[in-house]
Amino acid sequence: MTRETLLLLARQVTPLNARKYLLAKGWKLAARNPRPDILLFNHRSDRYKQIIVPKSNDYELYPNDLLLLAVSRLEEDEKRDAASILGQMVAPDADILRYRIQSPQAESGTLTLPSIQALISSVVASLSAAVCDIVLPGQIRHKTTKRKDVKSLLERAQFGQTEHGSFVVKVVAPLDSQNFPSMTDGGTRRGIVHLLESVKTIVKTVEKGHTAQFIRKGLASPPFSGNLVTSIVDMQLWQDADIEISSEWAPTLPPDKGVDSTVFIPSGYFGEIEKICRGFAPKDTENPVEVFSGFVIELCGETDETEQKYGDVVVQLSRSDGESFPATVYLPKEQHQDAIKSYEKNLPVYFSGKLVRDGVRKRRVQEVSFFKLLDSER
């Protein structure tokens, strides 16, 4: 990372957060400062090591940039890079959760907009499901993860700056849980720990070849919800994509001992994870008829002898709860004409039907009763 990039990141660090970070790492504030506009810190064990950070946010007063100089000292002490240190120093009271996707498609340097939308949707779904598991433990399936307390907590999470290398979705999750009575002991941290431990359990189950046994035991006493498993499966955008989920814990609140901070899911494991997903799906509920809206993003139909189109189209659906995802819809030639107009002119459509899983990764709307363009009046 260039010095200019590090300077931009450093300028997001407030003096208060720099102080919090250093104190959390064991540095001690000196009893006396040589100047009134700086803070002097002594090393926790080496009396010859000191760090100076500015008291002011006005970095124009510091042409040599005291904060970057301090970070260079921390690089030596912590044996990690400046970008990682500054990332935590910006928000020392927050966990940083990373979802990394590794595949030949990601290595090209670009992703399609539907792909990145699907990835972010699955990231939000995984964290929502994990926190719901904490609030309502022991459920095989949550009817909804859009609970008010969960939504309020997750709304405080922020999308972090993108990082160099494989595609990474970074979530900065503040730990403060005040005003959320059901999560007074730290709902976000507990949700992240539950997410990592659940994925670790899934990976170990696949490695040991115990998928069938795990499903039978899980149906009686589920360690996590099917919503969480589904979100993990949806995260694999391509068959050859590996997924890594990791957390960089807030310096001001170290995690309990024994908590893993990184879980890696090889691409070859997802076939077995899909079995767990299917095993945790409700068997006794009928899919309700719903009304959907969205945009046609792909035409997959065929042409009959009269040169008219019919068959599958892919619609990026939007639900009233804010969830968005692609789904396949089969349309006869009468309705296919509206799908073509939606695709060519970027016009929204609305239609009714029953949403079902199509091979776990994909969704399909069946029993479509109508399919129409959505005009301004509607």
URNORNOR-V937025 format. One record per pair of residues at least 4 apart in sequence whose ideal C-beta (glycine too) atoms are under 7 Angstrom apart, sorted by the first residue. I is the first residue (numbers start at 1). J is the second residue. If there is no record, write none. Layout:
i = [I & I]
j = [J & J]
//
This chain:
i = [1 & 1 & 1 & 3 & 4 & 5 & 6 & 6 & 6 & 6 & 6 & 7 & 7 & 7 & 9 & 9 & 10 & 10 & 10 & 10 & 11 & 12 & 13 & 13 & 13 & 13 & 13 & 13 & 14 & 14 & 15 & 15 & 15 & 15 & 15 & 15 & 16 & 17 & 17 & 17 & 17 & 18 & 18 & 18 & 18 & 19 & 19 & 20 & 20 & 20 & 20 & 21 & 21 & 21 & 21 & 21 & 22 & 22 & 22 & 23 & 24 & 24 & 24 & 25 & 26 & 27 & 27 & 27 & 27 & 27 & 28 & 28 & 28 & 29 & 29 & 30 & 30 & 30 & 33 & 33 & 33 & 34 & 37 & 37 & 37 & 38 & 38 & 38 & 38 & 38 & 39 & 39 & 40 & 40 & 41 & 41 & 42 & 42 & 43 & 43 & 43 & 51 & 51 & 52 & 52 & 53 & 53 & 53 & 54 & 54 & 54 & 56 & 59 & 62 & 64 & 65 & 66 & 67 & 68 & 70 & 71 & 71 & 71 & 71 & 72 & 73 & 74 & 74 & 75 & 75 & 75 & 75 & 78 & 80 & 80 & 82 & 83 & 84 & 85 & 86 & 87 & 88 & 88 & 88 & 88 & 91 & 92 & 92 & 92 & 93 & 93 & 93 & 93 & 93 & 94 & 94 & 94 & 94 & 94 & 95 & 95 & 95 & 95 & 95 & 95 & 95 & 95 & 95 & 96 & 96 & 96 & 96 & 96 & 97 & 97 & 97 & 97 & 98 & 98 & 98 & 99 & 99 & 99 & 99 & 99 & 100 & 100 & 100 & 101 & 101 & 101 & 101 & 101 & 101 & 101 & 102 & 102 & 102 & 102 & 103 & 103 & 103 & 103 & 104 & 105 & 106 & 106 & 106 & 111 & 111 & 111 & 113 & 114 & 114 & 114 & 114 & 115 & 115 & 116 & 117 & 117 & 118 & 118 & 118 & 118 & 118 & 119 & 119 & 119 & 119 & 120 & 120 & 121 & 121 & 121 & 121 & 122 & 122 & 122 & 122 & 123 & 123 & 123 & 124 & 125 & 125 & 125 & 126 & 126 & 126 & 126 & 126 & 127 & 127 & 127 & 127 & 127 & 128 & 128 & 128 & 128 & 129 & 129 & 129 & 129 & 129 & 129 & 129 & 130 & 130 & 130 & 130 & 131 & 131 & 131 & 131 & 131 & 131 & 132 & 132 & 132 & 132 & 132 & 132 & 132 & 133 & 133 & 133 & 133 & 133 & 134 & 134 & 134 & 134 & 135 & 135 & 135 & 135 & 136 & 138 & 138 & 139 & 139 & 140 & 140 & 140 & 140 & 140 & 141 & 141 & 141 & 141 & 141 & 142 & 142 & 145 & 145 & 146 & 146 & 147 & 148 & 149 & 149 & 149 & 149 & 150 & 151 & 152 & 153 & 153 & 153 & 153 & 153 & 156 & 157 & 157 & 157 & 158 & 159 & 160 & 160 & 160 & 161 & 162 & 163 & 163 & 173 & 173 & 174 & 175 & 175 & 175 & 175 & 175 & 177 & 177 & 177 & 177 & 177 & 180 & 183 & 186 & 187 & 188 & 189 & 190 & 191 & 192 & 192 & 193 & 193 & 193 & 194 & 195 & 196 & 196 & 196 & 196 & 196 & 197 & 198 & 198 & 198 & 198 & 199 & 199 & 199 & 199 & 199 & 200 & 200 & 200 & 201 & 201 & 202 & 202 & 202 & 203 & 203 & 203 & 203 & 204 & 205 & 205 & 205 & 206 & 206 & 206 & 206 & 210 & 211 & 211 & 211 & 211 & 212 & 213 & 214 & 214 & 215 & 215 & 215 & 217 & 218 & 218 & 218 & 224 & 226 & 226 & 226 & 226 & 227 & 228 & 229 & 229 & 229 & 229 & 229 & 230 & 230 & 231 & 232 & 233 & 233 & 233 & 233 & 233 & 233 & 234 & 235 & 236 & 236 & 236 & 236 & 237 & 239 & 240 & 241 & 242 & 242 & 242 & 242 & 243 & 244 & 244 & 245 & 246 & 246 & 247 & 249 & 249 & 249 & 255 & 265 & 269 & 270 & 273 & 274 & 274 & 275 & 276 & 277 & 277 & 278 & 287 & 287 & 287 & 288 & 289 & 289 & 289 & 290 & 290 & 291 & 291 & 292 & 292 & 292 & 292 & 293 & 293 & 293 & 293 & 293 & 294 & 294 & 294 & 294 & 294 & 294 & 295 & 295 & 295 & 295 & 295 & 296 & 296 & 296 & 296 & 296 & 296 & 297 & 297 & 297 & 297 & 298 & 298 & 299 & 299 & 299 & 299 & 300 & 300 & 300 & 300 & 301 & 301 & 301 & 301 & 301 & 301 & 302 & 302 & 303 & 303 & 303 & 304 & 304 & 304 & 308 & 309 & 309 & 309 & 310 & 310 & 310 & 310 & 311 & 312 & 312 & 312 & 313 & 313 & 313 & 314 & 314 & 315 & 315 & 315 & 315 & 316 & 316 & 317 & 317 & 317 & 318 & 319 & 325 & 327 & 327 & 327 & 327 & 328 & 328 & 328 & 329 & 329 & 331 & 331 & 331 & 331 & 332 & 335 & 335 & 336 & 337 & 338 & 338 & 338 & 338 & 338 & 339 & 340 & 341 & 341 & 341 & 342 & 342 & 342 & 342 & 347 & 348 & 349 & 349 & 349 & 349 & 350 & 350 & 351 & 351 & 351 & 351 & 352 & 352 & 352 & 353 & 353 & 353 & 353 & 353 & 354 & 354 & 354 & 355 & 355 & 356 & 356 & 357 & 358 & 358 & 358 & 374]
j = [5 & 6 & 83 & 7 & 8 & 9 & 10 & 68 & 82 & 83 & 86 & 11 & 65 & 68 & 83 & 86 & 65 & 67 & 68 & 86 & 59 & 90 & 17 & 18 & 67 & 86 & 89 & 90 & 18 & 57 & 19 & 53 & 54 & 55 & 56 & 57 & 20 & 21 & 89 & 90 & 92 & 22 & 53 & 67 & 89 & 23 & 39 & 24 & 92 & 93 & 252 & 25 & 88 & 89 & 92 & 251 & 27 & 41 & 51 & 27 & 92 & 251 & 252 & 251 & 44 & 41 & 42 & 43 & 44 & 51 & 41 & 42 & 44 & 39 & 41 & 40 & 41 & 42 & 38 & 39 & 40 & 40 & 54 & 55 & 56 & 52 & 53 & 54 & 55 & 66 & 53 & 55 & 50 & 52 & 50 & 51 & 47 & 50 & 47 & 49 & 50 & 70 & 73 & 66 & 70 & 66 & 67 & 70 & 62 & 66 & 67 & 61 & 65 & 66 & 69 & 69 & 70 & 71 & 72 & 74 & 75 & 82 & 85 & 86 & 82 & 77 & 78 & 85 & 80 & 81 & 82 & 85 & 85 & 84 & 85 & 86 & 87 & 88 & 89 & 90 & 96 & 92 & 96 & 248 & 251 & 172 & 250 & 251 & 252 & 174 & 175 & 176 & 250 & 252 & 172 & 173 & 174 & 175 & 250 & 173 & 175 & 188 & 189 & 192 & 247 & 248 & 249 & 250 & 160 & 170 & 172 & 247 & 248 & 171 & 173 & 192 & 247 & 168 & 170 & 246 & 123 & 168 & 169 & 235 & 245 & 166 & 168 & 244 & 106 & 119 & 166 & 167 & 237 & 241 & 243 & 106 & 166 & 241 & 242 & 238 & 240 & 241 & 242 & 240 & 238 & 111 & 166 & 167 & 115 & 116 & 167 & 117 & 118 & 297 & 316 & 326 & 119 & 237 & 120 & 121 & 324 & 122 & 234 & 237 & 325 & 326 & 123 & 169 & 235 & 237 & 124 & 169 & 125 & 323 & 324 & 325 & 126 & 231 & 234 & 235 & 127 & 169 & 171 & 128 & 129 & 231 & 234 & 130 & 195 & 228 & 231 & 232 & 131 & 154 & 171 & 191 & 195 & 132 & 145 & 150 & 154 & 133 & 142 & 145 & 225 & 227 & 228 & 231 & 191 & 194 & 195 & 228 & 135 & 150 & 153 & 154 & 187 & 191 & 136 & 142 & 145 & 147 & 150 & 225 & 227 & 137 & 194 & 224 & 225 & 228 & 187 & 190 & 191 & 194 & 147 & 149 & 150 & 182 & 142 & 221 & 222 & 222 & 225 & 219 & 222 & 225 & 226 & 280 & 225 & 226 & 227 & 280 & 282 & 225 & 227 & 150 & 227 & 151 & 321 & 151 & 152 & 153 & 180 & 182 & 183 & 154 & 155 & 180 & 177 & 180 & 183 & 187 & 188 & 174 & 171 & 172 & 173 & 172 & 171 & 170 & 171 & 172 & 170 & 168 & 168 & 170 & 188 & 192 & 188 & 186 & 188 & 189 & 250 & 253 & 183 & 184 & 186 & 187 & 188 & 187 & 187 & 190 & 191 & 192 & 193 & 194 & 195 & 196 & 247 & 197 & 255 & 259 & 198 & 199 & 200 & 245 & 247 & 260 & 263 & 201 & 202 & 223 & 224 & 228 & 203 & 232 & 245 & 263 & 265 & 204 & 260 & 263 & 205 & 223 & 206 & 273 & 276 & 207 & 263 & 265 & 269 & 208 & 210 & 211 & 214 & 211 & 269 & 272 & 273 & 214 & 215 & 272 & 275 & 276 & 216 & 217 & 218 & 276 & 219 & 276 & 279 & 221 & 222 & 223 & 280 & 228 & 230 & 277 & 280 & 281 & 231 & 232 & 233 & 273 & 276 & 277 & 280 & 234 & 277 & 235 & 273 & 270 & 273 & 274 & 277 & 360 & 361 & 361 & 243 & 241 & 243 & 267 & 270 & 241 & 267 & 267 & 267 & 264 & 265 & 266 & 267 & 265 & 262 & 264 & 263 & 261 & 262 & 261 & 254 & 255 & 261 & 259 & 269 & 273 & 274 & 277 & 278 & 360 & 279 & 280 & 281 & 360 & 360 & 354 & 355 & 356 & 354 & 352 & 353 & 354 & 352 & 355 & 350 & 352 & 317 & 350 & 351 & 365 & 318 & 348 & 349 & 350 & 374 & 315 & 316 & 317 & 318 & 348 & 349 & 315 & 316 & 342 & 346 & 348 & 313 & 315 & 339 & 342 & 343 & 349 & 314 & 315 & 316 & 326 & 313 & 314 & 313 & 339 & 340 & 343 & 311 & 312 & 313 & 314 & 309 & 310 & 311 & 312 & 313 & 336 & 310 & 311 & 307 & 308 & 309 & 308 & 310 & 333 & 333 & 333 & 336 & 340 & 331 & 332 & 333 & 336 & 330 & 328 & 329 & 330 & 329 & 331 & 339 & 326 & 328 & 326 & 327 & 329 & 349 & 324 & 326 & 324 & 325 & 327 & 324 & 323 & 363 & 355 & 363 & 364 & 365 & 358 & 362 & 364 & 365 & 368 & 335 & 336 & 339 & 371 & 336 & 339 & 371 & 340 & 341 & 342 & 349 & 371 & 372 & 373 & 343 & 344 & 345 & 347 & 373 & 347 & 348 & 349 & 373 & 373 & 374 & 371 & 372 & 373 & 374 & 372 & 374 & 368 & 370 & 371 & 372 & 368 & 369 & 370 & 365 & 366 & 367 & 368 & 369 & 365 & 366 & 367 & 363 & 365 & 364 & 366 & 363 & 362 & 363 & 364 & 378]
//
